[in-house]
Amino acid sequence: MDPITMEGGYNGSDEEKEDVEETTSHLRDRFRLSTISIAESEAKQDNMEISQPVIVCISDLAFKYAEQLAEDLEMFAHHAGRKSVNMNDVIISAHRNTHLADLLRSFSYNLKAKEPQSEKKRKKSSSKESKGLPSVLNLDP
């Protein structure tokens, strides 16, 4: 069950439902303000004008996309038996957009490279390397 969209038969009290609706409304408003700010900034930078109805439409579509993405990520994590989303879930969510998936993989590898490794991780990686196992395994066809 998704507490934001109240799918899956939400059985909470009316007060809890109102709290969820209020939170969703607040998130949607903040998202809309951010979208408007970004659109106006980009338009100004390119010496363009964007009508208010177009900005509102883009904002609503982007919010709905973000909601769907959040649901997909939650399902991917649940399917993997986890309670939290990880970077692999995000990469999987971009499987239809190969360019985006490649950018996300690259970003993920760069983040992992910047992470300080503990002594335990170093010992594990060095023992794997001594056995001749590859440090990165790409499963893409």
VMD Tcl script that builds the backbone (N, CA, C; Angstrom):
set m [mol new atoms 423]
animate dup $m
set s [atomselect $m all]
$s set {name element resname resid chain x y z} {
  {N N MET 1 A 0.839 -1.190 0.000}
  {CA C MET 1 A 0.000 0.000 0.000}
  {C C MET 1 A 0.876 1.243 0.000}
  {N N ASP 2 A 0.520 2.179 -0.818}
  {CA C ASP 2 A 1.239 3.438 -0.907}
  {C C ASP 2 A 0.492 4.490 -0.104}
  {N N PRO 3 A 1.091 5.021 0.988}
  {CA C PRO 3 A 0.383 5.983 1.832}
  {C C PRO 3 A 0.105 7.306 1.140}
  {N N ILE 4 A 0.842 7.628 0.094}
  {CA C ILE 4 A 0.612 8.896 -0.589}
  {C C ILE 4 A -0.616 8.815 -1.482}
  {N N THR 5 A -0.708 7.749 -2.270}
  {CA C THR 5 A -1.833 7.636 -3.193}
  {C C THR 5 A -2.995 6.864 -2.586}
  {N N MET 6 A -2.769 6.262 -1.426}
  {CA C MET 6 A -3.773 5.494 -0.698}
  {C C MET 6 A -4.295 4.323 -1.518}
  {N N GLU 7 A -3.415 3.718 -2.320}
  {CA C GLU 7 A -3.785 2.536 -3.075}
  {C C GLU 7 A -3.662 1.322 -2.171}
  {N N GLY 8 A -4.359 0.285 -2.527}
  {CA C GLY 8 A -4.234 -0.950 -1.777}
  {C C GLY 8 A -5.181 -1.015 -0.602}
  {N N GLY 9 A -6.252 -0.248 -0.595}
  {CA C GLY 9 A -7.240 -0.352 0.460}
  {C C GLY 9 A -6.801 0.278 1.765}
  {N N TYR 10 A -6.645 1.546 1.786}
  {CA C TYR 10 A -6.206 2.267 2.974}
  {C C TYR 10 A -7.267 2.149 4.052}
  {N N ASN 11 A -6.921 1.641 5.241}
  {CA C ASN 11 A -7.886 1.395 6.306}
  {C C ASN 11 A -7.681 2.301 7.509}
  {N N GLY 12 A -6.953 3.387 7.364}
  {CA C GLY 12 A -6.709 4.284 8.476}
  {C C GLY 12 A -7.935 5.124 8.800}
  {N N SER 13 A -7.820 5.883 9.874}
  {CA C SER 13 A -8.926 6.734 10.286}
  {C C SER 13 A -9.064 7.917 9.336}
  {N N ASP 14 A -10.186 8.612 9.451}
  {CA C ASP 14 A -10.408 9.793 8.610}
  {C C ASP 14 A -9.342 10.850 8.868}
  {N N GLU 15 A -8.917 10.954 10.117}
  {CA C GLU 15 A -7.876 11.934 10.461}
  {C C GLU 15 A -6.564 11.584 9.777}
  {N N GLU 16 A -6.206 10.298 9.733}
  {CA C GLU 16 A -4.977 9.876 9.061}
  {C C GLU 16 A -5.070 10.130 7.558}
  {N N LYS 17 A -6.241 9.879 6.984}
  {CA C LYS 17 A -6.443 10.139 5.556}
  {C C LYS 17 A -6.269 11.610 5.248}
  {N N GLU 18 A -6.800 12.461 6.112}
  {CA C GLU 18 A -6.656 13.907 5.922}
  {C C GLU 18 A -5.197 14.315 6.019}
  {N N ASP 19 A -4.455 13.707 6.949}
  {CA C ASP 19 A -3.030 14.010 7.085}
  {C C ASP 19 A -2.272 13.622 5.817}
  {N N VAL 20 A -2.592 12.460 5.257}
  {CA C VAL 20 A -1.931 12.004 4.033}
  {C C VAL 20 A -2.274 12.946 2.882}
  {N N GLU 21 A -3.540 13.311 2.774}
  {CA C GLU 21 A -3.958 14.227 1.706}
  {C C GLU 21 A -3.289 15.589 1.862}
  {N N GLU 22 A -3.170 16.054 3.098}
  {CA C GLU 22 A -2.520 17.346 3.354}
  {C C GLU 22 A -1.033 17.279 2.984}
  {N N THR 23 A -0.388 16.172 3.332}
  {CA C THR 23 A 1.025 16.002 2.998}
  {C C THR 23 A 1.217 15.962 1.481}
  {N N THR 24 A 0.342 15.224 0.798}
  {CA C THR 24 A 0.422 15.145 -0.662}
  {C C THR 24 A 0.213 16.510 -1.290}
  {N N SER 25 A -0.760 17.240 -0.787}
  {CA C SER 25 A -1.031 18.575 -1.309}
  {C C SER 25 A 0.168 19.497 -1.088}
  {N N HIS 26 A 0.767 19.405 0.091}
  {CA C HIS 26 A 1.928 20.237 0.407}
  {C C HIS 26 A 3.098 19.889 -0.528}
  {N N LEU 27 A 3.340 18.588 -0.736}
  {CA C LEU 27 A 4.410 18.166 -1.644}
  {C C LEU 27 A 4.159 18.640 -3.066}
  {N N ARG 28 A 2.914 18.510 -3.513}
  {CA C ARG 28 A 2.561 18.934 -4.867}
  {C C ARG 28 A 2.789 20.443 -5.028}
  {N N ASP 29 A 2.405 21.224 -4.024}
  {CA C ASP 29 A 2.602 22.677 -4.076}
  {C C ASP 29 A 4.078 23.043 -4.116}
  {N N ARG 30 A 4.881 22.393 -3.272}
  {CA C ARG 30 A 6.324 22.671 -3.256}
  {C C ARG 30 A 6.966 22.266 -4.583}
  {N N PHE 31 A 6.527 21.141 -5.109}
  {CA C PHE 31 A 7.027 20.660 -6.388}
  {C C PHE 31 A 6.671 21.652 -7.490}
  {N N ARG 32 A 5.435 22.122 -7.464}
  {CA C ARG 32 A 4.982 23.086 -8.476}
  {C C ARG 32 A 5.817 24.367 -8.391}
  {N N LEU 33 A 6.055 24.873 -7.184}
  {CA C LEU 33 A 6.865 26.083 -7.032}
  {C C LEU 33 A 8.277 25.879 -7.581}
  {N N SER 34 A 8.852 24.723 -7.297}
  {CA C SER 34 A 10.196 24.432 -7.804}
  {C C SER 34 A 10.201 24.352 -9.322}
  {N N THR 35 A 9.185 23.699 -9.879}
  {CA C THR 35 A 9.084 23.575 -11.331}
  {C C THR 35 A 8.942 24.936 -11.994}
  {N N ILE 36 A 8.093 25.775 -11.420}
  {CA C ILE 36 A 7.893 27.121 -11.957}
  {C C ILE 36 A 9.200 27.905 -11.914}
  {N N SER 37 A 9.902 27.808 -10.802}
  {CA C SER 37 A 11.163 28.521 -10.654}
  {C C SER 37 A 12.187 28.061 -11.692}
  {N N ILE 38 A 12.294 26.754 -11.893}
  {CA C ILE 38 A 13.235 26.215 -12.867}
  {C C ILE 38 A 12.844 26.641 -14.286}
  {N N ALA 39 A 11.547 26.520 -14.613}
  {CA C ALA 39 A 11.087 26.880 -15.966}
  {C C ALA 39 A 11.334 28.356 -16.253}
  {N N GLU 40 A 11.025 29.212 -15.291}
  {CA C GLU 40 A 11.237 30.651 -15.489}
  {C C GLU 40 A 12.716 30.972 -15.629}
  {N N SER 41 A 13.550 30.314 -14.842}
  {CA C SER 41 A 14.989 30.543 -14.918}
  {C C SER 41 A 15.548 30.112 -16.275}
  {N N GLU 42 A 15.135 28.945 -16.734}
  {CA C GLU 42 A 15.603 28.452 -18.036}
  {C C GLU 42 A 15.096 29.342 -19.167}
  {N N ALA 43 A 13.839 29.767 -19.072}
  {CA C ALA 43 A 13.274 30.637 -20.113}
  {C C ALA 43 A 14.016 31.972 -20.160}
  {N N LYS 44 A 14.308 32.510 -18.987}
  {CA C LYS 44 A 15.024 33.790 -18.919}
  {C C LYS 44 A 16.423 33.639 -19.519}
  {N N GLN 45 A 17.064 32.535 -19.209}
  {CA C GLN 45 A 18.411 32.282 -19.710}
  {C C GLN 45 A 18.426 32.188 -21.241}
  {N N ASP 46 A 17.343 31.645 -21.819}
  {CA C ASP 46 A 17.257 31.488 -23.271}
  {C C ASP 46 A 16.461 32.610 -23.941}
  {N N ASN 47 A 16.175 33.682 -23.202}
  {CA C ASN 47 A 15.388 34.811 -23.708}
  {C C ASN 47 A 14.055 34.364 -24.308}
  {N N MET 48 A 13.344 33.533 -23.551}
  {CA C MET 48 A 12.046 33.024 -23.992}
  {C C MET 48 A 10.989 33.341 -22.931}
  {N N GLU 49 A 9.738 33.194 -23.330}
  {CA C GLU 49 A 8.635 33.325 -22.389}
  {C C GLU 49 A 7.824 32.040 -22.416}
  {N N ILE 50 A 7.374 31.609 -21.241}
  {CA C ILE 50 A 6.536 30.421 -21.133}
  {C C ILE 50 A 5.239 30.840 -20.461}
  {N N SER 51 A 4.119 30.463 -21.068}
  {CA C SER 51 A 2.829 30.839 -20.488}
  {C C SER 51 A 2.581 30.054 -19.199}
  {N N GLN 52 A 1.846 30.650 -18.298}
  {CA C GLN 52 A 1.555 30.053 -17.000}
  {C C GLN 52 A 0.826 28.708 -17.134}
  {N N PRO 53 A -0.174 28.576 -18.018}
  {CA C PRO 53 A -0.835 27.269 -18.149}
  {C C PRO 53 A 0.117 26.150 -18.588}
  {N N VAL 54 A 1.088 26.481 -19.429}
  {CA C VAL 54 A 2.060 25.484 -19.863}
  {C C VAL 54 A 2.939 25.060 -18.688}
  {N N ILE 55 A 3.365 26.006 -17.895}
  {CA C ILE 55 A 4.195 25.697 -16.724}
  {C C ILE 55 A 3.424 24.809 -15.754}
  {N N VAL 56 A 2.148 25.135 -15.514}
  {CA C VAL 56 A 1.329 24.338 -14.601}
  {C C VAL 56 A 1.163 22.920 -15.137}
  {N N CYS 57 A 0.946 22.783 -16.433}
  {CA C CYS 57 A 0.789 21.469 -17.060}
  {C C CYS 57 A 2.066 20.645 -16.920}
  {N N ILE 58 A 3.202 21.261 -17.209}
  {CA C ILE 58 A 4.490 20.578 -17.074}
  {C C ILE 58 A 4.709 20.150 -15.633}
  {N N SER 59 A 4.389 21.033 -14.705}
  {CA C SER 59 A 4.555 20.723 -13.287}
  {C C SER 59 A 3.705 19.538 -12.866}
  {N N ASP 60 A 2.437 19.519 -13.289}
  {CA C ASP 60 A 1.546 18.418 -12.926}
  {C C ASP 60 A 2.023 17.095 -13.533}
  {N N LEU 61 A 2.444 17.137 -14.786}
  {CA C LEU 61 A 2.956 15.923 -15.429}
  {C C LEU 61 A 4.218 15.414 -14.730}
  {N N ALA 62 A 5.098 16.320 -14.376}
  {CA C ALA 62 A 6.329 15.929 -13.694}
  {C C ALA 62 A 6.031 15.339 -12.320}
  {N N PHE 63 A 5.053 15.907 -11.618}
  {CA C PHE 63 A 4.691 15.375 -10.298}
  {C C PHE 63 A 4.106 13.972 -10.439}
  {N N LYS 64 A 3.238 13.771 -11.429}
  {CA C LYS 64 A 2.655 12.441 -11.647}
  {C C LYS 64 A 3.743 11.436 -12.032}
  {N N TYR 65 A 4.710 11.872 -12.835}
  {CA C TYR 65 A 5.820 11.001 -13.198}
  {C C TYR 65 A 6.626 10.630 -11.953}
  {N N ALA 66 A 6.879 11.598 -11.086}
  {CA C ALA 66 A 7.643 11.334 -9.854}
  {C C ALA 66 A 6.888 10.358 -8.954}
  {N N GLU 67 A 5.573 10.508 -8.864}
  {CA C GLU 67 A 4.775 9.570 -8.073}
  {C C GLU 67 A 4.893 8.150 -8.634}
  {N N GLN 68 A 4.777 8.015 -9.951}
  {CA C GLN 68 A 4.875 6.698 -10.579}
  {C C GLN 68 A 6.264 6.112 -10.394}
  {N N LEU 69 A 7.282 6.934 -10.522}
  {CA C LEU 69 A 8.654 6.480 -10.321}
  {C C LEU 69 A 8.840 5.974 -8.897}
  {N N ALA 70 A 8.313 6.702 -7.922}
  {CA C ALA 70 A 8.423 6.284 -6.524}
  {C C ALA 70 A 7.746 4.929 -6.302}
  {N N GLU 71 A 6.586 4.734 -6.907}
  {CA C GLU 71 A 5.893 3.450 -6.782}
  {C C GLU 71 A 6.708 2.329 -7.425}
  {N N ASP 72 A 7.275 2.585 -8.599}
  {CA C ASP 72 A 8.099 1.578 -9.273}
  {C C ASP 72 A 9.314 1.212 -8.424}
  {N N LEU 73 A 9.988 2.220 -7.888}
  {CA C LEU 73 A 11.166 1.963 -7.059}
  {C C LEU 73 A 10.803 1.147 -5.827}
  {N N GLU 74 A 9.674 1.479 -5.228}
  {CA C GLU 74 A 9.203 0.734 -4.054}
  {C C GLU 74 A 8.946 -0.733 -4.422}
  {N N MET 75 A 8.329 -0.960 -5.586}
  {CA C MET 75 A 8.060 -2.334 -6.028}
  {C C MET 75 A 9.356 -3.091 -6.332}
  {N N PHE 76 A 10.338 -2.435 -6.954}
  {CA C PHE 76 A 11.606 -3.090 -7.242}
  {C C PHE 76 A 12.288 -3.537 -5.948}
  {N N ALA 77 A 12.315 -2.649 -4.966}
  {CA C ALA 77 A 12.939 -2.981 -3.683}
  {C C ALA 77 A 12.177 -4.115 -2.999}
  {N N HIS 78 A 10.862 -4.041 -3.012}
  {CA C HIS 78 A 10.038 -5.083 -2.389}
  {C C HIS 78 A 10.276 -6.427 -3.074}
  {N N HIS 79 A 10.340 -6.424 -4.402}
  {CA C HIS 79 A 10.582 -7.644 -5.159}
  {C C HIS 79 A 11.937 -8.265 -4.787}
  {N N ALA 80 A 12.906 -7.423 -4.489}
  {CA C ALA 80 A 14.241 -7.902 -4.117}
  {C C ALA 80 A 14.322 -8.273 -2.637}
  {N N GLY 81 A 13.203 -8.111 -1.914}
  {CA C GLY 81 A 13.185 -8.481 -0.501}
  {C C GLY 81 A 13.800 -7.429 0.406}
  {N N ARG 82 A 13.832 -6.198 -0.042}
  {CA C ARG 82 A 14.396 -5.104 0.757}
  {C C ARG 82 A 13.300 -4.131 1.149}
  {N N LYS 83 A 13.559 -3.370 2.200}
  {CA C LYS 83 A 12.618 -2.337 2.636}
  {C C LYS 83 A 13.030 -0.959 2.162}
  {N N SER 84 A 14.215 -0.848 1.606}
  {CA C SER 84 A 14.667 0.457 1.123}
  {C C SER 84 A 15.156 0.346 -0.322}
  {N N VAL 85 A 15.076 1.463 -0.997}
  {CA C VAL 85 A 15.470 1.555 -2.404}
  {C C VAL 85 A 16.977 1.779 -2.474}
  {N N ASN 86 A 17.632 1.122 -3.433}
  {CA C ASN 86 A 19.055 1.386 -3.620}
  {C C ASN 86 A 19.314 1.849 -5.057}
  {N N MET 87 A 20.547 2.116 -5.359}
  {CA C MET 87 A 20.911 2.673 -6.663}
  {C C MET 87 A 20.551 1.724 -7.807}
  {N N ASN 88 A 20.655 0.429 -7.586}
  {CA C ASN 88 A 20.306 -0.526 -8.639}
  {C C ASN 88 A 18.836 -0.402 -9.018}
  {N N ASP 89 A 17.966 -0.130 -8.056}
  {CA C ASP 89 A 16.549 0.061 -8.350}
  {C C ASP 89 A 16.351 1.269 -9.262}
  {N N VAL 90 A 17.096 2.322 -8.986}
  {CA C VAL 90 A 16.991 3.541 -9.795}
  {C C VAL 90 A 17.463 3.264 -11.221}
  {N N ILE 91 A 18.550 2.523 -11.354}
  {CA C ILE 91 A 19.071 2.194 -12.684}
  {C C ILE 91 A 18.072 1.320 -13.440}
  {N N ILE 92 A 17.485 0.343 -12.750}
  {CA C ILE 92 A 16.491 -0.524 -13.388}
  {C C ILE 92 A 15.290 0.286 -13.861}
  {N N SER 93 A 14.911 1.310 -13.094}
  {CA C SER 93 A 13.745 2.114 -13.475}
  {C C SER 93 A 13.962 2.855 -14.796}
  {N N ALA 94 A 15.213 3.015 -15.187}
  {CA C ALA 94 A 15.532 3.740 -16.431}
  {C C ALA 94 A 15.792 2.789 -17.593}
  {N N HIS 95 A 15.350 1.547 -17.483}
  {CA C HIS 95 A 15.698 0.546 -18.497}
  {C C HIS 95 A 15.180 0.884 -19.892}
  {N N ARG 96 A 14.129 1.675 -20.009}
  {CA C ARG 96 A 13.606 2.026 -21.341}
  {C C ARG 96 A 14.372 3.183 -21.973}
  {N N ASN 97 A 15.143 3.885 -21.183}
  {CA C ASN 97 A 15.931 5.009 -21.681}
  {C C ASN 97 A 17.400 4.643 -21.496}
  {N N THR 98 A 17.993 4.039 -22.513}
  {CA C THR 98 A 19.351 3.514 -22.368}
  {C C THR 98 A 20.370 4.609 -22.072}
  {N N HIS 99 A 20.167 5.787 -22.648}
  {CA C HIS 99 A 21.093 6.892 -22.379}
  {C C HIS 99 A 21.051 7.260 -20.895}
  {N N LEU 100 A 19.851 7.397 -20.333}
  {CA C LEU 100 A 19.712 7.718 -18.916}
  {C C LEU 100 A 20.275 6.594 -18.047}
  {N N ALA 101 A 19.994 5.353 -18.410}
  {CA C ALA 101 A 20.512 4.219 -17.638}
  {C C ALA 101 A 22.042 4.229 -17.631}
  {N N ASP 102 A 22.657 4.523 -18.777}
  {CA C ASP 102 A 24.120 4.608 -18.849}
  {C C ASP 102 A 24.653 5.735 -17.984}
  {N N LEU 103 A 23.975 6.884 -18.011}
  {CA C LEU 103 A 24.402 8.002 -17.154}
  {C C LEU 103 A 24.283 7.644 -15.677}
  {N N LEU 104 A 23.210 6.963 -15.312}
  {CA C LEU 104 A 23.031 6.557 -13.919}
  {C C LEU 104 A 24.080 5.542 -13.487}
  {N N ARG 105 A 24.403 4.594 -14.369}
  {CA C ARG 105 A 25.460 3.625 -14.049}
  {C C ARG 105 A 26.792 4.333 -13.833}
  {N N SER 106 A 27.103 5.252 -14.725}
  {CA C SER 106 A 28.352 6.008 -14.612}
  {C C SER 106 A 28.386 6.797 -13.308}
  {N N PHE 107 A 27.273 7.438 -12.989}
  {CA C PHE 107 A 27.168 8.199 -11.742}
  {C C PHE 107 A 27.360 7.274 -10.538}
  {N N SER 108 A 26.745 6.106 -10.593}
  {CA C SER 108 A 26.861 5.138 -9.503}
  {C C SER 108 A 28.302 4.681 -9.318}
  {N N TYR 109 A 28.979 4.356 -10.430}
  {CA C TYR 109 A 30.377 3.928 -10.347}
  {C C TYR 109 A 31.258 5.031 -9.788}
  {N N ASN 110 A 31.008 6.274 -10.193}
  {CA C ASN 110 A 31.782 7.400 -9.681}
  {C C ASN 110 A 31.560 7.584 -8.185}
  {N N LEU 111 A 30.311 7.411 -7.731}
  {CA C LEU 111 A 30.039 7.511 -6.296}
  {C C LEU 111 A 30.761 6.418 -5.521}
  {N N LYS 112 A 30.715 5.209 -6.066}
  {CA C LYS 112 A 31.379 4.096 -5.395}
  {C C LYS 112 A 32.887 4.306 -5.346}
  {N N ALA 113 A 33.442 4.897 -6.382}
  {CA C ALA 113 A 34.883 5.144 -6.422}
  {C C ALA 113 A 35.294 6.191 -5.399}
  {N N LYS 114 A 34.403 7.119 -5.093}
  {CA C LYS 114 A 34.712 8.178 -4.142}
  {C C LYS 114 A 34.506 7.747 -2.695}
  {N N GLU 115 A 33.771 6.650 -2.471}
  {CA C GLU 115 A 33.512 6.167 -1.115}
  {C C GLU 115 A 34.802 5.698 -0.481}
  {N N PRO 116 A 35.038 6.124 0.759}
  {CA C PRO 116 A 36.222 5.585 1.445}
  {C C PRO 116 A 35.947 4.129 1.821}
  {N N GLN 117 A 36.890 3.273 1.526}
  {CA C GLN 117 A 36.715 1.857 1.828}
  {C C GLN 117 A 37.246 1.561 3.215}
  {N N SER 118 A 36.506 0.765 3.949}
  {CA C SER 118 A 36.979 0.346 5.272}
  {C C SER 118 A 38.038 -0.732 5.077}
  {N N GLU 119 A 38.756 -1.033 6.137}
  {CA C GLU 119 A 39.784 -2.071 6.062}
  {C C GLU 119 A 39.169 -3.404 5.677}
  {N N LYS 120 A 37.968 -3.681 6.200}
  {CA C LYS 120 A 37.305 -4.940 5.908}
  {C C LYS 120 A 36.994 -5.049 4.416}
  {N N LYS 121 A 36.503 -3.986 3.826}
  {CA C LYS 121 A 36.190 -4.004 2.407}
  {C C LYS 121 A 37.467 -4.150 1.583}
  {N N ARG 122 A 38.531 -3.493 2.003}
  {CA C ARG 122 A 39.792 -3.598 1.272}
  {C C ARG 122 A 40.308 -5.026 1.294}
  {N N LYS 123 A 40.221 -5.661 2.470}
  {CA C LYS 123 A 40.692 -7.039 2.564}
  {C C LYS 123 A 39.865 -7.944 1.666}
  {N N LYS 124 A 38.529 -7.734 1.656}
  {CA C LYS 124 A 37.676 -8.564 0.807}
  {C C LYS 124 A 38.006 -8.342 -0.659}
  {N N SER 125 A 38.146 -7.079 -1.057}
  {CA C SER 125 A 38.398 -6.811 -2.471}
  {C C SER 125 A 39.772 -7.318 -2.876}
  {N N SER 126 A 40.742 -7.224 -1.976}
  {CA C SER 126 A 42.067 -7.703 -2.342}
  {C C SER 126 A 42.089 -9.219 -2.445}
  {N N SER 127 A 41.313 -9.917 -1.605}
  {CA C SER 127 A 41.280 -11.376 -1.715}
  {C C SER 127 A 40.551 -11.796 -2.976}
  {N N LYS 128 A 39.524 -11.047 -3.385}
  {CA C LYS 128 A 38.821 -11.347 -4.626}
  {C C LYS 128 A 39.743 -11.125 -5.816}
  {N N GLU 129 A 40.491 -10.023 -5.756}
  {CA C GLU 129 A 41.391 -9.717 -6.862}
  {C C GLU 129 A 42.479 -10.774 -6.976}
  {N N SER 130 A 42.946 -11.290 -5.818}
  {CA C SER 130 A 43.993 -12.296 -5.871}
  {C C SER 130 A 43.472 -13.611 -6.439}
  {N N LYS 131 A 42.146 -13.837 -6.329}
  {CA C LYS 131 A 41.553 -15.040 -6.898}
  {C C LYS 131 A 41.237 -14.865 -8.378}
  {N N GLY 132 A 41.411 -13.670 -8.890}
  {CA C GLY 132 A 41.196 -13.426 -10.304}
  {C C GLY 132 A 39.749 -13.131 -10.661}
  {N N LEU 133 A 38.909 -12.809 -9.699}
  {CA C LEU 133 A 37.531 -12.469 -9.989}
  {C C LEU 133 A 37.441 -11.017 -10.427}
  {N N PRO 134 A 36.580 -10.699 -11.373}
  {CA C PRO 134 A 36.446 -9.302 -11.810}
  {C C PRO 134 A 35.807 -8.463 -10.708}
  {N N SER 135 A 36.248 -7.218 -10.595}
  {CA C SER 135 A 35.696 -6.340 -9.562}
  {C C SER 135 A 34.329 -5.787 -9.959}
  {N N VAL 136 A 34.036 -5.716 -11.258}
  {CA C VAL 136 A 32.742 -5.238 -11.743}
  {C C VAL 136 A 32.228 -6.261 -12.745}
  {N N LEU 137 A 30.996 -6.674 -12.567}
  {CA C LEU 137 A 30.380 -7.628 -13.465}
  {C C LEU 137 A 29.202 -6.967 -14.132}
  {N N ASN 138 A 29.248 -6.792 -15.444}
  {CA C ASN 138 A 28.183 -6.148 -16.189}
  {C C ASN 138 A 27.263 -7.231 -16.744}
  {N N LEU 139 A 25.983 -7.183 -16.348}
  {CA C LEU 139 A 25.037 -8.205 -16.757}
  {C C LEU 139 A 24.171 -7.775 -17.925}
  {N N ASP 140 A 24.440 -6.609 -18.511}
  {CA C ASP 140 A 23.641 -6.133 -19.640}
  {C C ASP 140 A 23.913 -6.995 -20.848}
  {N N PRO 141 A 22.836 -7.303 -21.631}
  {CA C PRO 141 A 23.022 -8.116 -22.839}
  {C C PRO 141 A 23.715 -7.351 -23.931}
}
mol reanalyze $m
mol bondsrecalc $m
mol representation Tube
mol addrep $m
